[in-house]
Amino acid sequence: MTKLKVQVKTGYNTDKWRKRIKSRSDITAHLTHLTKNDASYGDIDMVIKILREGKLIGSTTDKGFIIGSNPAVCFQEAPLYGVCQNVYHEQQNQAELGGKTRYHAVGLSFRKDYVFNHGGRPVLYEKTEIAKQMLPKEEWWRIVNFNLENQDKIIDWTHEREWRVKGDFTFDISEAYVLLINHDCYRYFIEHAGEEILSSIKGIITLQSVLE
């Protein structure tokens, strides 16, 4: 009796997904959250505090650009080289962009699937009033205003490829990569983070090395 061989086809699994991402320079398997503070070392101390607490606190309408009543934690889906370019552009054009420092080159990075499994989702880029009609009020935290109609008042944040998590983002420190500006910041972090953090995090990346 002849046995028939059955060929089992596997779906688009994690290995195939990561293989596709690795073959592209414009997409990434990680999401980046950049912290804010008044000085570089203040930023690093903030990262250490976040790692000790294992939590990123969600921004609100008052402290960020979140629409609706629900706070949210923001991430960039841009590859690290693109994140560096975003930070550099903000630094070089700060006065033209209203004088605000929107992000510093210090923060944390997590696998995209890890954030997804903890409620993270891509935002909806659309004119706010249209987006409000598309989403229920409880989902308005996912809206980012996008409008190219007025050439003198462009609203476009798509360079961030933003993701958000509703509320706060509680994470396992073993899933976190630490992003620092340069070697000096790296040394400061090593000296002040403590053994418990250093032995637990997934890794440390200096963004200056990404550009070299």
N, C-alpha and C positions, 0 to 999 in steps of 0.2 A: 504494500500500500504506500503510495507516494504521499509524503507530507508536504502540505503547502506552506511556503514561507510567507508570513504576514509581515509586511513592512510597516512599522509604527512610525508615524510622522510626529515629531515634536513641534509644539507651538513656538511662538516668538517668546522665548524664555529669557531669564535674567542674563545668561551667558551671551546670547545673541544680541540682546539689548546693549550690554556693555561693549561688545565687540564693535557694534555700529558707532557708538559714542567715541570709542578710542580711535576710530578711523577718521574722525572729523575734528577740526580745530575750532569750529564755531559753536559747538554744543558741549554740554558738560553733564556729568552724572552727579554733580554736587550743587548745593545751594549755599550762598554766602550771606551772612548777616554782619553788617559793619556797625560798630559801636560809635557813640558820640561822647565827646567831652571837650574840655577847654585846652588841654595840652596832651602831647603824645604819651607821656608817662601816666597822666590821668586816665587816658584811654586804656592803657595796659592794666592799671589797677582795677578799672571797671571790668575788664575781661576776667581777671582773677576772681573778682567778686561774683560774677555770673557763673563761673565754673564751680565755685564753692557752693553756690546755691542750686546749681543745676537747673536754672530757669532764666528764660528771656521774657521780660515784661512787655506786654502788648502796648502799642501806641494807641492814642485816642484821637478824636477829632481836634481837641485842643492842642495836643503835643505832636501831632503828625498830620497826615493827609487822609486819615481814615474816614470814610463816609458811613453814616449810621451810628447806632448806639453801642455797637460791639467793638472793643479794642482788638488789635491784631498785631502780630509780629511779622515784620517784612524781611524778605530775602531777595537776593538777585540770582537769577539763573545764568547770568553771563559767565563764561569761562574766566579763570583768574586773570588772564591777560586783559580781557574786556573790563573786569572789575578795576584793574589798575588804570586803564584808560579813562573810565568813568571818574575815578578819584582825581586823576591828573587834570582832566578837563575842568572839574569843579574848582580845583585849586588855582588854575591859570585864569579862570574867567569868573572868579568869585564876585568882583564888583559888578560885573555885567549881569550876574545871576541874582542880584539883590543883596549881596554882601553876606549871605548865610553860608555856613559850612554844613552841607547836607550830610556828608560822610567823610570819615577818616579811614586811613589804610590800616585799620586794626579791627579784628572781629573774629567770628567763628564760622566754620564751614561744616556742613553735614551732607551725607548721602541723600540724594533726591528721594529715593524710595523710603528712607527712614522718615523724612519730613512728611511725605505723602501719607504714610501709615500713622502719623500723629496729627492728621487733619489738615496738612498743608495742601493748598491748591493754587494753580495759576490764577492771577487776577483777570478781570474782564476789562480790557481797554475799550472804552466807548464814551461818548458824551454822557455826562452824569444822568441827565433826565431820561435819556433813552434807556440806559442801563438799569435805572430804577424800575422801569416798566418790565424789564426782562427777568429781574430777579426778585424773589420775595424780600421783604424788609429785613429779615434776619440774615440775609446773605449780602447785604449792601457793603459789608466790610471787604468784599472782593472787588469792588468797583474802583477803577482808577480813571479819572477824567482824561479823555483823549479827544482833541479837536484841532483840525488843521484848516478850518474854514477861514479864519482871519489871519492873513499873513503877517500882521503886526502883533499878533497875540497867540502864537503857537503854544499848544499844550500837548506835549509829547514826552512820555516817560518810558516809551517802549524799549529804549536802550538798556533798561534794567532787567527786562524779561522777568518781571516781579512775580513772586509767589508770596502768599500770606497764610498764617495760621491764626485762626480765630482765638481771641483771648491771649493767654500766656502760652509759651512753649516750654514745657518741662522735658528735659532730655537726660539721657545717660551720658555721663562725662566721657565714657569710653568710645562714644560715637563722634566726639568733637575734634576737629582739626582747629588749631589756633593760628590765626593769620596776624602777622606782625609786619611793621614797615621795613625794618632793616636789621643788621646784625647788632647794633646798639640796643634796640628794643628787645631783640632776642636775649641778649645777656641780662637785661633788666628783668625780663620775665623769668629766666632760669633762676636768678638770685632771689626773687620775691614770691614765686608761685608756691613753693613748698613741694616736698617729695610726694605727697599724696596726689596732687594734681599732675605733677610731671610723670608719675608712673601710671596714670590712668588715661590721659588723653591719647587720641589716636595719632597725633603728630603735630609738628610745628612747621609752618611755611612762612618764609620772609618774602614779601611781595616784591621787594627790590630785586631779588634773584630771578623772579619771573620775567622781568624786563631786561635782564642782562644777557 
